[in-house]
Amino acid sequence: MANLDVYEPLTVKKQIIKSANEAASMILKIDDVISVAKMKAPPMPPGGGMPGGGMGGMPGGYPGGEF
């Protein structure tokens, strides 16, 4: 069968199962990382967001005038 470029079906099936197992493991690991990150997220402050506006502490205008 080798001269016809036909590979052993059992070997191919084993590789398919191994690859699927590795892909599923990676997905589960990523899911665990996301779950832990969501659990450790700090609570949002009341009012929802950063206070103030603009670039706090930055002087207005440009040093050399306009563009």
Order of alpha helices (4+ residues) and beta strands (2+ residues): alpha
